[in-house]
Amino acid sequence: YSDEDGGYIADMPDLESCSAFGETPEKALAALELAKAAWLEAARAAGKPIPPARYRPIIYQRSR
């Protein structure tokens, strides 16, 4: 949650500058899905590479 913006900000760490805003967490995630689709479409249209997924939240990482 961003007090400054008055809403929630969701981002996609693997896609540079891909983020979205929403008044609720659900709206922020829905907006992020649209932003992701637009980001991927623009990258493909420009012939830019799509980076492989690297980001993995700590809750999904296994302990060693």
N, C-alpha and C positions, 0 to 999 in steps of 0.2 A: 504494500500500500504506500502511496506517495501522498503525504500531507500537502506538499507543495502543489501537486497537480489535482488533488482531490479525487483520486481514483486509483485503480490498480493498473500496474504495468507488467506485462508479460513479455519475455524476450526469448529468442531462440539463439543460444550461444554459438552454435555451429554456423549460423548464417549471419555474416557481418551486418550490423545495423538493422536487423530484423526484429522489430518489437511492435507492440500494440497497447492500447489503452482501453480500459473499460470501467464503468461505474461499479461493477461487481467482479469478483474473480472469474465467474462464468463468462461474463461479457468480454473480459480481457482475453481469455483463452479462445473464445469464438473469433474475436478480431484477429488474434495471432494466427489462427488457421488461414484466414483470408490473406493476411500479410505474407505468410509462408508461401502460399500458392502464387501470389503476385511476384515475390522475390524469385522463386524458381522459374516462373515464366519469363521474367526479364533476363535472368542469367542465361537461360537457353536461347532466347532471341538474340542476345548479344554474343553468343558463342563462348560464354565464360564457363569455366568448370564448376561443377556442383561439388562442394567439399564433402568428404566422407564424414559420417557422424563420429564425433569424438567425445562430446559431452555426455557424461553419465552421472546422474545425481548420486550422491553418497549412499542413499538408501538402497540403490541397486548394485553397489559394489560389494564384492565378497571380501571378507577379512582373510588375511593370509597368515 
